[in-house]
Amino acid sequence: MNFKSKIIVLLLASSCSVVNAQFVKKHGQLSVKGTQLVDKNQNPIVLRGVSLGWHSIWTRFYNEKTIDWLKKDFNCTIVRAAMGIEIGERPFMKETEFSKEKIESVIKGAIESDIYVIIDWHSHNINLKEAKEYFYEISKKYGKYPNVIYEIFNEPDYETWSEVKAYSEEVIKVIRANDPDNVILVGSPKWDQEVNLPAADPIKGYSNLMYTMHFYSATHEKWLRDRTDDAIKRGLPIFVSESAGMEASGDGLMNYKAWQEYIDWMESKKISWIVWSISDKEETCSMLKKSANSEGDWKDEDLKESGLKTREYLRKFNGN
């Protein structure tokens, strides 16, 4: 390669780096148009990134340097801060102020890195009073930033849709008192599998709502994609806020063929997707080994099988 060619390559690389570094600046305020997530120019946008594990268990990764690394090395355009409500050594219900600080470190990191961030109320149970108080406070503090997305109920398990809907309407109301614009993600029964229920009876009276679907490709076969396709056809905007390539337990063997089928499907539908999780537990879905530094700067040998594949996908589809 001659000198002139090298200069051109370096300029192109620098240009790509600048575009990626200014992701929120470029796309700005997100909204929902029909069933599609769109950017400030009303162009379809697909967000792709990772979820941190429960803050109450994998506290050490909840810092701004980790978020910066995920943006630079994994090429994430979004991260998800999973605030453990009841589970772990320091859950929200026991150590509220500590929990808020950990989540806010991720929010601040995302704003500094100019990527989007999901504030995830990571519980399988209805805690209406606490959720309303938290989302009122956090929306008042960060609602002015276009980076923010609210996920108000991670994976309802045995609650009915009528219970989830009533809860969601109450929480949405307090968010909208402070933040009229940023996207809100709503869960559905059976660990975000029964998207057919809100499709038949959606929440009305609010804009910029999306509904979460979660999959683990070694467990959830084509039937879940078909169900989700039907929900979209009925007008339900879908956001895959948690997914991965192994069994729904988070463990077991990776099913790369099934995962690829899901990736191809999401890309064809322009559905945003998040992979679980940045954690170092001895299970398949945890992307990191115990050797991984708490503040990023991970080497390939610090990444487990899921981490290497997730990074490969994100670099491919988000550009690198």
For each residue, the residues with C-beta under 8 A, 3 or more apart:
1: 5 6 9
2: 5 6
3: 6 7
4: 7 8
5: 1 2 8 9
6: 1 2 3 9 10
7: 3 4 10 11
8: 4 5 11 12
9: 1 5 6 12 13
10: 6 7 13 14
11: 7 8 14 15
12: 8 9 15 16
13: 9 10 16 17
14: 10 11 17 18
15: 11 12 18 19
16: 12 13 19 20 319
17: 13 14 20 21
18: 14 15 21 22
19: 15 16 22 23 26
20: 16 17 23 71 75 318 319
21: 17 18 114
22: 18 19 25 26 114
23: 19 20 26 27 77 114 115 116
24: 27 28 114 115 116 146 147
25: 22 28 114
26: 19 22 23 39
27: 23 24 30 39 40 41 45
28: 24 25 39 40 41 146
29: 39 40 146 181 182
30: 27 37 38 39 40 45 116 146 149 182 183 208
31: 37 38 42 181 183 207 208
32: 35 36 37 38 183 207 208 209 210 237
33: 36 38 42
34: 235 237
35: 32 232 235 236 237 238
36: 32 33 44 237 270
37: 30 31 32 44 45 46 47 183 210 237 239 270 272
38: 30 31 32 33 41 42 43 44 45
39: 26 27 28 29 30 42 43 44 45
40: 27 28 29 30 146
41: 27 28 38
42: 31 33 38 39
43: 38 39
44: 36 37 38 39 270
45: 27 30 37 38 39 272
46: 37 266 267 270 271 272 273 317
47: 37 77 78 116 272 273 274
48: 76 77 78 272 273 274 313 314 317 318
49: 70 74 76 77 78 79 80 115 116 274 275 314
50: 70 74 76 79 80 274 275 276 277 278 287 310 314
51: 79 80 82 118 120 241 242 274 275 276 277 278
52: 55 58 61 62 66 79 80 81 82 106 277 278 279
53: 57 58 61 82 276 277 278 279 281 286
54: 57 58 82 83 84 87 88 122 279
55: 52 58 59 62 81 82 83 84 88 90 99 102 103 122
56: 59 83 84 87 88 89 90 91 92 99
57: 53 54 84 87 88 89 279 281
58: 52 53 54 55 61 62 277 278 279 280 281
59: 55 56 62 90 102
60: 63 294
61: 52 53 58 66 278 279 288 294
62: 52 55 58 59 66 81 102 103 105 106
63: 60 66 67 105 106 109 294 295
64: 67 68 105 106 108 109 112
65: 68 69 109 295 296
66: 52 61 62 63 69 70 109 278 294 295 296
67: 63 64 70 71 79 106 109 110 112 113 115
68: 64 65 71 72 109 112 113 296
69: 65 66 72 73 74 295 296 297 298
70: 49 50 66 67 73 74 76 79 278 296
71: 20 67 68 74 75 76 79 113 114 115
72: 68 69 75
73: 69 70 296 298 311
74: 49 50 69 70 71 310 311 314 315
75: 20 71 72 311 314 315 318 319 320
76: 48 49 50 70 71 79 115 314 318
77: 23 47 48 49 115 116 318
78: 47 48 49 110 115 116 117 118 149 272 274
79: 49 50 51 52 67 70 71 76 106 109 110 115 116 117 118
80: 49 50 51 52 117 118 120 151 241 242 274
81: 52 55 62 102 103 106 107 117 118 119 120
82: 51 52 53 54 55 120 122 154 277
83: 54 55 56 92 99 102 103 119 120 121 122
84: 54 55 56 57 87 88 91 92 99 122 123
85: 91 92 93 121 122 123 125 127 130
86: 91 92 93 123 125
87: 54 56 57 84 91
88: 54 55 56 57 84 91
89: 56 57
90: 55 56 59 94 95 98 99
91: 56 84 85 86 87 88 94 95 99
92: 56 83 84 85 86 95 96 99 130 134
93: 85 86 96 127 130
94: 90 91
95: 90 91 92 98 99
96: 92 93 99 100
97: 100 101
98: 90 95 101 102
99: 55 56 83 84 90 91 92 95 96 102 103
100: 96 97 103 104 134 137 138
101: 97 98 104 105
102: 55 59 62 81 83 98 99 105 106
103: 55 62 81 83 99 100 106 107 119 138
104: 100 101 107 108
105: 62 63 64 101 102 108 109
106: 52 62 63 64 67 79 81 102 103 109 110 117
107: 81 103 104 110 111 117 119 142 147 148
108: 64 104 105 111 112
109: 63 64 65 66 67 68 79 105 106 112 113
110: 67 78 79 106 107 113 115 116 117 147
111: 107 108 114 117 145 147
112: 64 67 68 108 109
113: 67 68 71 109 110
114: 21 22 23 24 25 71 111 147
115: 23 24 49 67 71 76 77 78 79 110 147
116: 23 24 30 47 49 77 78 79 110 147 148 149
117: 78 79 80 81 106 107 110 111 147 148 149
118: 51 78 79 80 81 149 150 151 185 241 274
119: 81 83 103 107 138 142 148 149 150 151
120: 51 80 81 82 83 151 154 241
121: 83 85 131 134 135 151 152 153 154
122: 54 55 82 83 84 85 154
123: 84 85 86 127 153 154
124: 154 155 156 157 191
125: 85 86 157 159
126: 153 156 159 163 164 167
127: 85 93 123 130 131
128: 131 132 167 170 171
129: 132 133
130: 85 92 93 127 133 134
131: 121 127 128 134 135 152 153 167 171
132: 128 129 135 136 170 171 174
133: 129 130 136 137
134: 92 100 121 130 131 137 138
135: 121 131 132 138 139 150 152 171 174 175
136: 132 133 139 140 174 175 177 178
137: 100 133 134 140 141
138: 100 103 119 134 135 141 142 150
139: 135 136 142 143 148 150 174 175 177 178 179 182
140: 136 137 143 178 179
141: 137 138
142: 107 119 138 139 145 147 148
143: 139 140 148 175 178 179 181 182
144: 179
145: 111 142 148
146: 24 28 29 30 40 181 182
147: 24 107 110 111 114 115 116 117 142
148: 107 116 117 119 139 142 143 145 179 182
149: 30 78 116 117 118 119 182 183 184 185
150: 118 119 135 138 139 175 182 183 184 185
151: 80 118 119 120 121 154 184 185 187 212 241
152: 121 131 135 168 171 172 175 184 185 186 187
153: 121 123 126 131 156 164 167 168 171 186 187
154: 82 120 121 122 123 124 151 187 212 241 242
155: 124 187 191 192 214 242
156: 124 126 153 159 163 164 187 188 189 190 191 192
157: 124 125 189 190 191
158: 189
159: 125 126 156 163 164 167 189
160: 163 164 189
161: 164 165 188 189 194 197 198 201
162: 165 166
163: 126 156 159 160 166 167
164: 126 153 156 159 160 161 167 168 186 187 188 189
165: 161 162 168 169 198 201 203
166: 162 163 169 170
167: 126 128 131 153 159 163 164 170 171
168: 152 153 164 165 171 172 186 187 203
169: 165 166 172 173 203
170: 128 132 166 167 173 174
171: 128 131 132 135 152 153 167 168 174 175
172: 152 168 169 175 176 184 186 203 206 209
173: 169 170 176 177
174: 132 135 136 139 170 171 177 178
175: 135 136 139 143 150 152 171 172 178 179 184
176: 172 173 179 180 206
177: 136 139 173 174
178: 136 139 140 143 174 175
179: 139 140 143 144 148 175 176 182
180: 176
181: 29 31 143 146 208
182: 29 30 139 143 146 148 149 150 179 208
183: 30 31 32 37 149 150 208 209 210 239
184: 149 150 151 152 172 175 206 208 209 210
185: 118 149 150 151 152 209 210 211 212 239 241
186: 152 153 164 168 172 198 203 209 210 211 212
187: 151 152 153 154 155 156 164 168 192 211 212
188: 156 161 164 192 193 194 195 197 198 211 212 213
189: 156 157 158 159 160 161 164 193 194 197
190: 156 157 193 194
191: 124 155 156 157 214 248
192: 155 156 187 188 195 212 213 214 241 242
193: 188 189 190 213 214 220 224 227
194: 161 188 189 190 197
195: 188 192 198 199 211 213 227 228 231 236 238
196: 199 200 227 230 231
197: 161 188 189 194 200 201
198: 161 165 186 188 195 201 202 203 211 231 236
199: 195 196 202 230 231 234 235 236
200: 196 197 234
201: 161 165 197 198
202: 198 199 209 211 235 236
203: 165 168 169 172 186 198 206 209
204:
205:
206: 172 176 184 203 209
207: 31 32
208: 30 31 32 181 182 183 184
209: 32 172 183 184 185 186 202 203 206 237
210: 32 37 183 184 185 186 237 238 239
211: 185 186 187 188 195 198 202 231 236 237 238 239
212: 151 154 185 186 187 188 192 238 239 240 241 242
213: 188 192 193 195 224 228 238 239 240
214: 155 191 192 193 240 241 242 243
215: 219 220 224 240 243 262
216: 219 220 243 244 245 246 247 248 249 250 285
217: 220 243 244 245 246 255 258 259 261 262
218: 245 246 247 248 252 253 254 255 258
219: 215 216 247 248 249
220: 193 215 216 217 223 224 248
221: 224 258
222: 225 226 261
223: 220 226 227
224: 193 213 215 220 221 227 228
225: 222 228 229 261 262 265
226: 222 223 229 230
227: 193 195 196 223 224 230 231
228: 195 213 224 225 231 232 238
229: 225 226 232 233 269
230: 196 199 226 227 233 234
231: 195 196 198 199 211 227 228 234 236 238
232: 35 228 229 235 236 237 238 269
233: 229 230
234: 199 200 230 231
235: 34 35 199 202 232
236: 35 195 198 199 202 211 231 232
237: 32 34 35 36 37 209 210 211 232
238: 35 195 210 211 212 213 228 231 232 269 271
239: 37 183 185 210 211 212 213 271 272
240: 212 213 214 215 243 266 271 272 273 274
241: 51 80 118 120 151 154 185 192 212 214 274
242: 51 80 154 155 192 212 214 274 276
243: 214 215 216 217 240 262 273 274 275 276
244: 216 217 250 259 275 276 277 284 285 306
245: 216 217 218 254 255 256 258 259 306 309
246: 216 217 218 249 250 251 252 253 254 255 284 285 306
247: 216 218 219 250 251 252 253 284
248: 191 216 218 219 220
249: 216 219 246 252
250: 216 244 246 247 276 283 284 285 286
251: 246 247 283 284 285
252: 218 246 247 249 284
253: 218 246 247 284
254: 218 245 246 259 284 305 306 309
255: 217 218 245 246 258 259
256: 245 259 260 309
257: 260 261
258: 217 218 221 245 255 261 262
259: 217 244 245 254 255 256 262 263 309
260: 256 257 263 264
261: 217 222 225 257 258 264 265
262: 215 217 225 243 258 259 265 266
263: 259 260 266 267 273 313 317
264: 260 261 267 268
265: 225 261 262 268 269 271
266: 46 240 262 263 269 271 272 273
267: 46 263 264 270 271 317
268: 264 265
269: 229 232 238 265 266
270: 36 37 44 46 267
271: 46 238 239 240 265 266 267
272: 37 45 46 47 48 78 239 240 266
273: 46 47 48 240 243 263 266
274: 47 48 49 50 51 78 80 118 240 241 242 243
275: 49 50 51 243 244 287 306 310 313 314
276: 50 51 53 242 243 244 250 285
277: 50 51 52 53 58 82 244 285 286 287
278: 50 51 52 53 58 61 66 70 287 288
279: 52 53 54 57 58 61 285 286 287 288
280: 58 286 288 289 290 292
281: 53 57 58 286
282: 286
283: 250 251 286
284: 244 246 247 250 251 252 253 254 304 305 306
285: 216 244 246 250 251 276 277 279 306
286: 53 250 277 279 280 281 282 283 304 306
287: 50 275 277 278 279 303 304 306 307 310
288: 61 278 279 280 292 298 302 303 304 307
289: 280 292 301 302 303 304
290: 280
291: 301 302
292: 280 288 289 298 302 303
293: 296 297 298 302
294: 60 61 63 66
295: 63 65 66 69
296: 65 66 68 69 70 73 293
297: 69 293
298: 69 73 288 292 293 302 303
299: 302 303
300: 303 308
301: 289 291
302: 288 289 291 292 293 298 299
303: 287 288 289 292 298 299 300 307 308 311
304: 284 286 287 288 289 307 308
305: 254 284 308 309
306: 244 245 246 254 275 284 285 286 287 309 310
307: 287 288 303 304 310 311
308: 300 303 304 305 311 312
309: 245 254 256 259 305 306 312 313
310: 50 74 275 287 306 307 313 314
311: 73 74 75 303 307 308 314 315
312: 308 309 315 316
313: 48 263 275 309 310 316 317
314: 48 49 50 74 75 76 275 310 311 317 318
315: 74 75 311 312 318 319 320
316: 312 313 320
317: 46 48 263 267 313 314
318: 20 48 75 76 77 314 315
319: 16 20 75 315
320: 75 315 316
